[in-house]
Amino acid sequence: MSSATVDLGETIIKLIDKLAGKGSDIKLSFQDLTLEAGPLKVKLNGSIVLDVLFVSEKK
């Protein structure tokens, strides 16, 4: 896994953690995203919306 992928993942996790409990949305947009799996290669355009709402567990 590339360093940029790990850094992006860690950044998203930190962002989700800070927005937890606030009912926030995160929109990830991408253009010409290339995914490769073996012999398959796909280019994607679009966005993904993450609805962030965490509920604390009762103890």
Secondary structure as GFF3:
##gff-version 3
##sequence-region A 1 59
A	DSSP	alpha_helix	3	19	.	.	.	ID=ss1
A	DSSP	beta_strand	24	37	.	.	.	ID=ss2
A	DSSP	beta_strand	40	52	.	.	.	ID=ss3
###
